[in-house]
Amino acid sequence: MRLFDLSGKVAIVTGSSRGIGRSIAENLAEAGAKVVVSSRKLPACEEVAAAIRKSGGQAIAIAANISERAQLENLVQRTRAEWGAVDILVCNAASNPYYGPLGGLPDEVFDKIMRNNVLSNLWLCNAVLPEMKARKDGAVIIVSSIGGLKGTAVLGAYGISKAADMALARNLAMEWSPHNIRVNCIAPGLVKTDFAKALWENEAMRKQTEALTPLRRIGEPDDIGGIAVMLASKAGAFITGQVIVADGGVTISH
């Protein structure tokens, strides 16, 4: 469909060797985009890129650690060298090394969470936004979480970083939208990924979560991948500075 056609576009997707990031990379490629699959480990990225190519899409793999600014800048530079301009940036990679109350949160762990989940996104945006401005076109998608909208007794640091991502998108949208660059967030609820395994692999906990979710199920990666296609394409051309919540209804029900 024309509104969702990404033919000729180049997309970088961080954290795309598995889970939500992989689904986003696969769905962008299916819509016609040339996709750069990126995460810390190159073999995992190569596997995803090869699967996309086998399905008829275009993809390459470039490893990058989001905590290292130089590696992220190299990611952008190598993408340009391979395919030219970056049209779509998806900041999906994140970390959550702490589970527990904020009173026990070490300073260095908080710094790591904020660096990986917020500052790295700003680094990437600052690396690609000027070229998008020159072309008067571009889309940035930051994968946040409903943890940025709700309180929690055990994932507070992660939630703070995800709320900061929402604010980052709003402020970048104010700066860059006059140049026809859309900057938005997706806020997933619980999705069946390795990243959230501790929250869904326990059957009793999962059933309780499903019972409290209006759609009566947890999410699948493709529930998020399609939203990224919409935000990156003409279908999302009038959306900027927004947080698209995809949580099965959790945040409306309790």
Secondary structure by P-SEA (a helix, b strand, c coil): ccccccccbbbbbccccccaaaaaaaaaaaaccbbbbbcccaaaaaaaaaaaaaacccbbbbbbccccaaaaaaaaaaaaaccccccbbbccbbbbccccccccccaaaaaaaaaaccaaaaaaaaacaaaaaaaccbbbbbbcccccccccccaaaaaaaaaaaaaaaaaaaaacccccbbbbbbbbcccccccccccccaaaaaaaaaaaccccccccaaaaaaaaaaaacccccccccbbbbccccccccc
